[in-house]
Every structure is written in C-alpha cells, then in structure tokens.
Amino acid sequence: MGKLNAETNEWEATPEELDSPESDENDKADRFEDFEARSSMMRTLEPRLNNILKALKGLNRESFGKCEVCKKDIENARLEANPAAQTCKNHLEN
C-alpha cells in the first residue's frame, strides 16, 4: 500500500508494476486507478496518524484531553469518539 519516504519522512503510495508481458492497456489503467486511490488514502490517513501520535505523546506530558486553544478539558464524549481530538467542542478543528 505505501512506504515511508526517507527524504521527506512522509508516507507515499507505492505503484504496482505496470510493465509485465501479460499486461494490456485495461490492466495498466486499473493499476493506475488503484495507485491513485492508495495515494488519496495515504493523504487522508497520514494526518490522522500524526494526530494519534501527538495524542499519545500528550499522555506522557499530561496534556492529553486538554484543548490546545483554551487549555480546558475536552469533553468525554468527544474523546470517546476521537481520542486524538486536540480541541474541545467550542474550538473544533476545521
């Protein structure tokens, strides 16, 4: 699905091999479409992973569950729905 780019430290989708003797144009188009879908998924999942890692670091600093804007406790229901939430309901992320 993807690999970590050592130069940018970001995840990238990995393309499937497009040039095999039995590949026809439809196979190549399908593989390209799959690659585009994986790329889109990686762009969605990487920020989510970063938020989760940030929340885990917050556990060690006792900042987990605190709104980054107002520093008040984030509502329990919000944390149950999204443990990586960084703000309270009053300061929802865009």
C-alpha positions as CSV (number, residue, x, y, z in Angstrom):
1,M,0.0,0.0,0.0
2,G,2.6,2.5,0.9
3,K,6.1,3.2,2.2
4,L,7.8,5.9,4.3
5,N,9.9,8.2,2.1
6,A,13.2,8.6,4.0
7,E,14.0,12.0,2.5
8,T,10.6,13.7,3.3
9,N,9.6,11.5,6.3
10,E,6.1,11.2,4.7
11,W,4.2,8.2,3.6
12,E,3.7,7.6,-0.1
13,A,1.6,5.1,-2.0
14,T,3.6,2.5,-3.9
15,P,2.7,1.8,-7.5
16,E,2.2,-1.7,-8.8
17,E,4.5,-3.0,-11.6
18,L,2.9,-1.7,-14.8
19,D,5.1,-3.4,-17.3
20,S,4.5,-7.1,-17.4
21,P,4.3,-9.2,-20.5
22,E,0.6,-10.1,-19.9
23,S,-0.5,-6.5,-19.1
24,D,-2.8,-4.9,-21.6
25,E,-4.0,-1.3,-21.5
26,N,-7.0,-2.1,-19.3
27,D,-4.8,-3.8,-16.7
28,K,-2.5,-0.7,-16.7
29,A,-5.4,1.6,-16.4
30,D,-6.8,-0.4,-13.5
31,R,-3.5,-0.4,-11.7
32,F,-3.1,3.3,-12.2
33,E,-6.6,3.9,-10.8
34,D,-5.7,1.7,-7.8
35,F,-2.5,3.7,-7.3
36,E,-4.5,6.9,-7.3
37,A,-6.9,5.5,-4.7
38,R,-4.0,4.4,-2.5
39,S,-2.4,7.9,-2.9
40,S,-5.7,9.5,-1.8
41,M,-6.0,7.2,1.2
42,M,-2.4,8.0,2.3
43,R,-3.1,11.7,2.2
44,T,-6.1,11.1,4.4
45,L,-4.5,8.6,6.8
46,E,-1.2,10.4,7.4
47,P,-2.7,13.4,9.2
48,R,-4.8,11.1,11.3
49,L,-1.8,9.1,12.3
50,N,0.1,12.2,13.2
51,N,-2.8,13.3,15.4
52,I,-2.8,10.0,17.2
53,L,0.9,10.1,17.7
54,K,0.6,13.6,19.1
55,A,-2.2,12.4,21.5
56,L,0.0,9.6,22.7
57,K,2.8,12.0,23.4
58,G,0.3,14.1,25.3
59,L,-0.3,11.1,27.6
60,N,3.3,11.3,28.7
61,R,3.1,15.1,29.3
62,E,-0.3,15.0,31.0
63,S,-1.7,17.3,28.2
64,F,-3.9,14.5,26.8
65,G,-7.6,15.6,26.9
66,K,-6.8,19.3,27.2
67,C,-7.9,21.7,24.5
68,E,-4.9,23.2,22.7
69,V,-6.8,26.6,22.4
70,C,-8.4,27.2,25.8
71,K,-6.5,24.6,27.8
72,K,-9.7,23.3,29.4
73,D,-10.7,19.6,29.5
74,I,-12.0,18.2,26.2
75,E,-15.5,16.7,26.7
76,N,-15.5,12.9,27.5
77,A,-18.0,12.2,24.6
78,R,-15.6,13.9,22.2
79,L,-12.6,12.0,23.4
80,E,-14.6,8.7,23.2
81,A,-15.5,9.5,19.6
82,N,-12.0,10.7,18.7
83,P,-9.2,10.0,21.3
84,A,-6.9,12.1,19.1
85,A,-9.0,15.2,19.4
86,Q,-6.9,18.3,20.1
87,T,-9.6,20.8,20.9
88,C,-12.9,21.0,22.8
89,K,-16.2,21.3,21.0
90,N,-16.0,25.1,21.3
91,H,-12.8,25.0,19.3
92,L,-13.4,22.2,16.7
93,E,-10.7,21.7,14.1
94,N,-11.6,22.9,10.7
